[in-house]
Amino acid sequence: MDSYLDIARIVLRARRRPMGAKSILATAQKAEILPAHLFGKTQQKTLQARLSEDILRDREGSIFYRTEPGQYALKEFLNDPDYPAKWKIEFPARRRTRDLKRPDSLAIRRTMVASLENTSISMSEFSERLDGSGGLTVMQPKDMKKHGYCAIWTFSIVRRGSEVLSYRLGRYRDDRDTFANRRSIGFPGALAAEDVSLFSTDRLGVLDCAVGVLTQDLDLSLATFEDSAEQVPKIECVTALADLQGDLDLVIVLRWDSPDWFEPTTKRLSLNDPSWLKTSAPPNDINDFEPWSARLLGWLTAKGQAEFVHD
């Protein structure tokens, strides 16, 4: 285990109560179990970051959980009858930024993306276009624009019958700051090379990325998507969508048909103002929506349904 996490585990087990990063390190230093190489001015921030990353990445597999912002506890005490009930309530992990900054981000030539700006194609047709094109590569996001490449995103829409889930973006939601404080109908995730695994069902790891985003943003268990093939998000189409500055990205749109028990609430989820939006009529103020959602809502209301048809 990571040295910081190992120290946190030892201290939290001994103290049997939730603690913050500063208190954990102070206790470890007093007990003389803090390794010399962990001493430093930023060790408190490092420990908190490591704990947050472990909880966010491993979710059910993490041995830690939050009881409130900045307070951490061990899951092994959740079944302990002597552990106070108020400390057994898990505070959901909230992703602070999208993973577009990963060095292994997938990128596609802008010339290939431009042809999709006003239309959409199926995933199978997109795969055919990729074959032999040499248009797909891996690079640092900061280098994409100057080399003529675009990022590749998944954009997962949650559907309930003829309605889609809408929510308001906070500034921490992703790297697209120009979208902050607007409404959205999808949950975006930046594709990276590491999204593809031996178990991926598509060549780019699209479904793996989408499921990862939905489990994090909607506080769902992976089991939600593993019980049957019907519960896995479906790839609707591939298109090119622009931001407020007119810069294009390749966007793979997915649809997830939510189960009957699912109902978003702000208490449970890291969402602002969630609500179900009927697609049979355009919203009162389309300008209240970020550009990607505004374009997709236009397509949905034009078709009068909650799904896409490829042009």
C-alpha positions as CSV (number, residue, x, y, z in Angstrom):
1,M,0.0,0.0,0.0
2,D,1.0,3.6,-0.5
3,S,3.1,4.8,2.5
4,Y,0.6,7.7,3.2
5,L,-2.4,5.3,3.0
6,D,-0.7,2.8,5.2
7,I,0.0,5.4,7.9
8,A,-3.7,6.5,7.6
9,R,-4.9,2.9,8.0
10,I,-2.8,2.3,11.1
11,V,-3.8,5.5,12.8
12,L,-7.5,5.2,12.0
13,R,-7.6,1.7,13.2
14,A,-5.9,2.6,16.5
15,R,-8.1,5.7,17.1
16,R,-11.4,4.1,16.0
17,R,-12.9,7.4,14.9
18,P,-13.0,9.6,11.8
19,M,-10.0,12.0,11.4
20,G,-8.7,14.6,9.1
21,A,-5.3,14.4,7.3
22,K,-3.6,16.9,9.7
23,S,-4.7,14.9,12.8
24,I,-3.7,11.6,11.2
25,L,-0.2,12.9,10.6
26,A,0.1,14.5,14.0
27,T,-0.9,11.2,15.7
28,A,1.5,9.2,13.5
29,Q,4.3,11.6,14.4
30,K,3.6,11.5,18.1
31,A,3.5,7.7,17.9
32,E,6.9,7.8,16.1
33,I,5.5,5.8,13.1
34,L,5.8,8.6,10.5
35,P,8.7,7.7,8.1
36,A,11.3,10.4,7.7
37,H,10.7,10.6,4.0
38,L,7.1,11.7,4.6
39,F,8.1,14.9,6.5
40,G,7.5,18.1,4.6
41,K,5.5,21.3,4.3
42,T,2.8,19.8,2.1
43,Q,2.4,16.3,3.6
44,Q,-1.1,17.2,5.0
45,K,-2.3,18.1,1.5
46,T,-0.6,15.0,0.0
47,L,-2.3,12.7,2.5
48,Q,-5.7,14.2,1.8
49,A,-5.1,14.0,-1.9
50,R,-4.1,10.3,-1.7
51,L,-7.1,9.4,0.5
52,S,-9.5,11.2,-1.9
53,E,-7.9,9.6,-5.0
54,D,-8.1,6.1,-3.4
55,I,-11.8,6.5,-2.5
56,L,-12.7,8.0,-5.9
57,R,-10.7,5.4,-7.9
58,D,-11.4,2.2,-6.0
59,R,-14.9,3.1,-4.6
60,E,-16.2,-0.2,-3.1
61,G,-12.7,-1.6,-3.1
62,S,-11.2,1.2,-1.0
63,I,-10.7,0.5,2.7
64,F,-11.5,4.2,3.4
65,Y,-14.6,6.4,3.3
66,R,-15.6,9.9,4.1
67,T,-17.9,10.7,7.0
68,E,-18.0,14.4,5.9
69,P,-15.7,16.6,3.8
70,G,-12.1,16.2,5.0
71,Q,-12.9,13.5,7.5
72,Y,-11.9,9.9,6.8
73,A,-12.7,6.5,8.4
74,L,-12.1,2.8,7.9
75,K,-14.8,0.7,6.3
76,E,-13.9,-2.2,8.6
77,F,-15.8,-0.4,11.4
78,L,-19.1,-0.2,9.5
79,N,-20.2,-3.6,10.8
80,D,-18.9,-2.9,14.3
81,P,-21.9,-2.5,16.7
82,D,-19.8,-0.4,19.1
83,Y,-19.0,2.1,16.3
84,P,-21.3,5.2,16.6
85,A,-24.0,5.2,14.0
86,K,-23.3,8.9,13.1
87,W,-19.9,7.8,11.8
88,K,-21.3,5.1,9.6
89,I,-23.0,7.5,7.1
90,E,-20.8,7.7,4.0
91,F,-20.3,11.1,2.4
92,P,-20.1,10.6,-1.4
93,A,-16.8,11.1,-3.2
94,R,-17.1,14.0,-5.6
95,R,-14.9,14.4,-8.6
96,R,-13.4,17.9,-8.7
97,T,-12.1,17.8,-12.3
98,R,-12.4,15.8,-15.5
99,D,-9.5,13.6,-16.6
100,L,-8.8,15.5,-19.8
101,K,-5.3,16.3,-18.4
102,R,-4.2,12.7,-18.6
103,P,-1.0,12.4,-20.7
104,D,-2.4,9.4,-22.6
105,S,-5.5,11.2,-23.8
106,L,-6.9,10.0,-27.2
107,A,-6.8,12.6,-30.0
108,I,-8.2,12.6,-33.5
109,R,-7.3,14.7,-36.5
110,R,-9.4,17.9,-36.7
111,T,-10.0,17.3,-40.4
112,M,-11.8,14.0,-39.6
113,V,-13.9,15.7,-37.0
114,A,-15.0,18.7,-39.1
115,S,-17.0,16.5,-41.4
116,L,-19.3,15.5,-38.6
117,E,-20.1,19.0,-37.3
118,N,-23.7,19.1,-38.6
119,T,-24.4,15.4,-38.7
120,S,-24.0,12.1,-36.8
121,I,-22.9,8.6,-37.7
122,S,-23.1,5.2,-36.0
123,M,-20.2,3.9,-34.0
124,S,-19.6,1.1,-36.6
125,E,-19.3,3.7,-39.4
126,F,-17.0,5.7,-37.3
127,S,-14.8,2.7,-36.7
128,E,-14.7,2.1,-40.5
129,R,-13.5,5.6,-41.0
130,L,-10.8,5.1,-38.4
131,D,-9.4,2.0,-40.1
132,G,-6.3,2.9,-42.0
133,S,-6.8,6.6,-41.6
134,G,-3.9,7.2,-39.2
135,G,-6.1,9.9,-37.7
136,L,-6.0,8.6,-34.1
137,T,-3.2,9.1,-31.7
138,V,-2.3,9.6,-28.0
139,M,-0.9,13.0,-26.8
140,Q,-1.0,15.6,-24.1
141,P,-4.2,17.6,-24.2
142,K,-2.3,20.9,-24.2
143,D,-0.7,19.9,-27.5
144,M,-3.8,18.9,-29.4
145,K,-4.9,22.2,-30.9
146,K,-1.5,23.3,-32.1
147,H,-1.0,20.0,-33.9
148,G,-4.4,19.9,-35.5
149,Y,-6.1,17.4,-33.2
150,C,-9.3,17.3,-31.1
151,A,-10.1,15.5,-27.9
152,I,-12.5,12.5,-27.9
153,W,-15.3,12.6,-25.3
154,T,-18.1,10.3,-24.2
155,F,-21.3,12.1,-23.3
156,S,-23.7,9.9,-21.4
157,I,-27.4,10.9,-21.4
158,V,-29.6,9.4,-18.6
159,R,-33.1,8.6,-19.9
160,R,-36.4,7.7,-18.2
161,G,-39.0,7.0,-20.8
162,S,-39.4,10.1,-22.9
163,E,-37.4,12.2,-20.3
164,V,-33.7,12.9,-19.9
165,L,-31.9,14.0,-16.7
166,S,-30.9,17.6,-16.7
167,Y,-28.6,19.3,-14.1
168,R,-26.7,22.5,-13.7
169,L,-22.9,22.4,-14.0
170,G,-20.6,23.7,-11.3
171,R,-17.2,25.2,-12.1
172,Y,-15.5,22.1,-10.7
173,R,-17.3,19.7,-13.0
174,D,-14.8,19.6,-15.8
175,D,-12.1,21.3,-17.7
176,R,-14.5,23.2,-19.9
177,D,-14.9,26.3,-17.7
178,T,-16.9,28.1,-20.4
179,F,-19.7,25.6,-19.7
180,A,-19.8,26.4,-15.9
181,N,-23.2,27.4,-14.4
182,R,-25.2,26.2,-17.4
183,R,-27.5,23.3,-17.6
184,S,-26.5,20.0,-19.2
185,I,-28.2,16.7,-20.2
186,G,-25.1,14.6,-20.3
187,F,-22.2,13.4,-18.2
188,P,-18.9,13.9,-20.2
189,G,-15.7,11.8,-19.9
190,A,-12.5,12.3,-21.8
191,L,-11.2,9.2,-23.5
192,A,-7.7,8.0,-22.8
193,A,-5.7,5.0,-23.9
194,E,-6.0,3.4,-20.4
195,D,-9.8,3.1,-20.9
196,V,-9.3,0.1,-23.2
197,S,-8.8,-3.2,-21.4
198,L,-8.8,-6.9,-22.2
199,F,-12.5,-6.9,-21.3
200,S,-13.5,-3.8,-23.4
201,T,-16.3,-4.5,-25.9
202,D,-15.3,-1.6,-28.2
203,R,-11.9,-0.6,-29.6
204,L,-11.7,2.7,-27.8
205,G,-13.0,1.8,-24.4
206,V,-16.1,4.0,-24.8
207,L,-18.4,1.9,-22.6
208,D,-15.7,1.5,-19.9
209,C,-15.3,5.3,-19.8
210,A,-19.0,6.0,-19.8
211,V,-19.7,3.5,-17.0
212,G,-16.8,5.0,-15.0
213,V,-18.3,8.5,-15.3
214,L,-21.8,7.4,-14.4
215,T,-20.7,5.4,-11.4
216,Q,-18.8,8.4,-10.1
217,D,-21.2,11.2,-10.9
218,L,-24.4,9.4,-10.0
219,D,-22.9,7.5,-7.0
220,L,-23.8,4.1,-8.5
221,S,-22.3,0.7,-7.9
222,L,-20.6,-1.1,-10.8
223,A,-23.1,-3.9,-10.1
224,T,-25.8,-1.6,-11.5
225,F,-24.3,-2.1,-15.0
226,E,-23.2,-5.8,-14.6
227,D,-26.5,-7.6,-13.9
228,S,-27.6,-7.7,-17.5
229,A,-26.7,-6.3,-20.9
230,E,-29.8,-4.2,-20.9
231,Q,-28.4,-2.1,-18.1
232,V,-25.2,-1.1,-20.0
233,P,-25.2,2.3,-21.7
234,K,-25.9,2.2,-25.4
235,I,-23.9,4.1,-28.0
236,E,-26.3,6.3,-29.9
237,C,-24.1,8.2,-32.3
238,V,-20.8,9.9,-33.0
239,T,-20.7,13.6,-33.9
240,A,-18.7,16.8,-33.6
241,L,-19.8,19.4,-31.1
242,A,-18.4,22.9,-30.6
243,D,-17.9,25.0,-27.4
244,L,-18.7,28.7,-27.0
245,Q,-15.5,29.6,-28.8
246,G,-16.3,27.3,-31.8
247,D,-13.6,24.8,-31.0
248,L,-14.7,21.3,-32.0
249,D,-14.4,18.0,-30.1
250,L,-15.4,14.5,-31.2
251,V,-18.3,13.4,-29.0
252,I,-19.6,9.9,-28.7
253,V,-23.1,10.1,-27.4
254,L,-24.5,7.3,-25.2
255,R,-27.9,6.6,-23.6
256,W,-28.4,4.9,-20.3
257,D,-32.0,3.8,-19.5
258,S,-32.2,4.3,-15.8
259,P,-33.8,1.6,-13.6
260,D,-37.1,2.2,-11.9
261,W,-35.4,2.7,-8.5
262,F,-33.1,5.5,-9.7
263,E,-34.0,9.0,-8.6
264,P,-31.4,11.8,-8.4
265,T,-31.3,13.9,-5.3
266,T,-28.9,16.7,-4.4
267,K,-28.4,15.1,-1.0
268,R,-26.9,11.9,-2.5
269,L,-25.4,13.2,-5.7
270,S,-22.8,15.8,-6.5
271,L,-25.2,17.5,-8.9
272,N,-26.8,20.9,-8.9
273,D,-30.6,21.3,-9.4
274,P,-31.3,17.9,-11.0
275,S,-34.6,17.5,-12.9
276,W,-36.2,15.4,-15.6
277,L,-36.7,17.1,-18.9
278,K,-39.3,16.1,-21.4
279,T,-37.9,15.8,-24.9
280,S,-41.2,16.2,-26.7
281,A,-40.9,20.0,-26.5
282,P,-38.0,22.4,-26.4
283,P,-37.0,23.9,-23.1
284,N,-38.1,27.5,-22.2
285,D,-34.6,28.9,-22.5
286,I,-32.3,26.8,-24.7
287,N,-29.5,29.4,-24.0
288,D,-29.5,28.2,-20.4
289,F,-27.9,25.0,-21.6
290,E,-24.2,24.4,-22.4
291,P,-23.5,24.2,-26.2
292,W,-23.3,20.4,-26.5
293,S,-26.6,19.9,-24.7
294,A,-28.3,22.7,-26.6
295,R,-27.4,21.0,-29.9
296,L,-28.4,17.5,-28.8
297,L,-31.7,18.8,-27.4
298,G,-32.4,20.4,-30.7
299,W,-32.0,17.0,-32.4
300,L,-34.2,15.2,-29.8
301,T,-37.1,17.7,-29.9
302,A,-36.9,17.7,-33.7
303,K,-37.4,13.9,-33.7
304,G,-39.9,14.1,-30.9
305,Q,-38.3,11.2,-29.0
306,A,-35.6,10.4,-26.4
307,E,-33.2,8.8,-28.7
308,F,-31.1,9.6,-31.8
309,V,-31.4,8.5,-35.3
310,H,-28.2,8.6,-37.4
311,D,-28.2,10.8,-40.5
